[in-house]
Amino acid sequence: MTTQPPATVHTFTQRLSPTPRGARLARHLALNELHTWGIRYGSDTSHAVAVIVAELAANAVTHGRVPGRDFELRLSLVTGSVRIEVTDTRSGLCPPGPGAVREPLPLAESGRGLVLVAAVADRWEVVDRAPLGKTVCAEVDVPRCLSLLTGP
């Protein structure tokens, strides 16, 4: 019987203030963490994660803000993908999930964030959070050579 070696899972979690500064910091922290995991700045994976974190953090600050409550960024590097999770504490206003995101009107000043997430992520979803809030999760597949980083 052959067993596979256990996979090492890298994770990063940070709570951030629901401000534009907190959203910018989320993106910078995510890129720095990816770099420490061996996903270099400027790579396709790094660019995709940067776009997703920027959009989800901006949405958490703009639409999910509750005074006095932070939003949370969580990254996980597991075999084959980087998982991004952004959680806020606003309930009741759940964004549309995959397949339900509509293109904004050409001159609209907003409404492109989840369109970008849908275009860049390999998979994504919106999950209710108990007792309050929601988490938007997205995954970006990494090339096979980077997948090996999660091995022993």
Secondary structure, DSSP 8 states (H G I E B T S, - for coil): ---------EEEEEEE-SSHHHHHHHHHHHHHHHHHTT--TTSHHHHHHHHHHHHHHHHHHHTS-BTTB-EEEEEEEETTEEEEEEEE---S-----TT------TT-SS--HHHHHHHH-SEEEEEE-SSS-EEEEEEEE--HHHHGGG--
